[in-house]
C-alpha cells in the first residue's frame, strides 16, 4: 500500500472520479413520476424489442409497434411544445426529442412504411445538418429507399452521405468515408 502523504510532490497522481447514476435513485425518480418522458421512451423501446422477438405473434407485434410509434411521436410533440413555450429545450429535452424522433424512424422501418419514414426524416435532416445525427437519419433514409426499390434516388442519397462524411472527416481530422459508408476507406 502506498503512503499517500509521502507520494505528494514526488509522484504523479491521477484521480479518477466515476460519475454514475445510481440505479436505486433512478428507479425512485421513475416511480415518483419525476421522469415521465424518459419512462415513455423506455416503454416504447421495450415495445419495439418485444415486437421483434421471434416468439411474438405478428398481430401482437403490429400492435406493439403501433403503440411504440404513438408513444415516440407524443414525446416529440411534447418536446416541441416545451421548446415553443420556453424558447429552447433543456439538454435532457433535446436528447429525449432526438431519441424519440429516431425511434419514430426506426419504427416506420420495422413496420415497412418507408414513405412515412422519409416524411418524418425530412425535418430531422434539416435540424441536424452536418452532424453525426444526420448520418444516422441518412442511414435510415437509405433503408427506406431500399424498401421502395428506388435505386436512383438511393444513389443520390448515398452521394449526399459521402459528401457529408467528407465534410465531417475534414472538420474532425478523421479518415474520409469510402463509396460505401459501412466500409472503411482504402
Secondary structure by P-SEA (a helix, b strand, c coil): ccccccccccbbbbbbbbbbccaaaaaaaaaacccaaaaaaaaaaaaaaaaacccccaaaaaaaaaaaaaaaaaaaaaaaaaaaacccccaaaaaaaaaaaaaaaaaaaaaccaaaaaaaaaaaaaaacccaaaaaaaaaaaaaaaaacaaaaaaaaaaaaaaaaaaaaaaacccccccccccccc
